[in-house]
Amino acid sequence: MGSSPNLDRMTPEQLRALAEQALQLLSKIDSMGQKTRRFETFNEQHVRVS
């Protein structure tokens, strides 16, 4: 990962683009969390541990 951007020096357009990227990442994280919960539920219901 790179260094954090200096928000004070970003243009409004750059800030909007950064905010959109952040929202896209949050959406991906949420989707991954939902998939993880589905896998965990499946495993709890179908996989036996010896």
Wavefront OBJ file of the C-alpha trace (Angstrom):
o trace
v 0.000 0.000 0.000
v 1.077 3.534 -0.674
v 1.143 6.414 1.703
v -2.059 8.194 2.693
v -3.059 11.056 0.419
v -2.899 14.603 1.782
v -6.606 15.417 1.756
v -5.951 19.132 2.256
v -4.233 19.309 -1.128
v -6.786 17.328 -3.138
v -9.241 18.986 -5.485
v -12.971 18.452 -4.981
v -12.944 16.097 -7.974
v -10.121 14.058 -6.462
v -11.952 13.896 -3.126
v -15.133 12.686 -4.859
v -13.145 10.013 -6.719
v -11.498 8.911 -3.472
v -14.888 8.750 -1.739
v -16.279 6.635 -4.605
v -13.329 4.237 -4.318
v -13.923 3.958 -0.578
v -17.621 3.185 -1.122
v -16.749 0.516 -3.694
v -14.303 -1.098 -1.276
v -16.845 -1.033 1.551
v -19.364 -2.713 -0.747
v -16.850 -5.440 -1.617
v -16.040 -5.969 2.059
v -19.744 -6.278 2.871
v -20.227 -8.785 0.045
v -17.251 -10.846 1.225
v -18.628 -10.839 4.771
v -21.984 -12.114 3.549
v -20.283 -14.908 1.584
v -18.204 -15.829 4.631
v -21.335 -16.062 6.797
v -23.033 -18.287 4.194
v -19.997 -20.610 4.094
v -19.845 -20.731 7.879
v -23.562 -21.567 8.084
v -23.180 -24.282 5.461
v -20.186 -25.765 7.260
v -21.988 -25.763 10.595
v -24.928 -27.611 9.052
v -23.090 -30.073 6.786
v -19.522 -30.680 7.874
v -18.699 -33.023 10.715
v -15.509 -32.589 12.630
v -13.914 -35.869 13.741
l 1 2 3 4 5 6 7 8 9 10 11 12 13 14 15 16 17 18 19 20 21 22 23 24 25 26 27 28 29 30 31 32 33 34 35 36 37 38 39 40 41 42 43 44 45 46 47 48 49 50
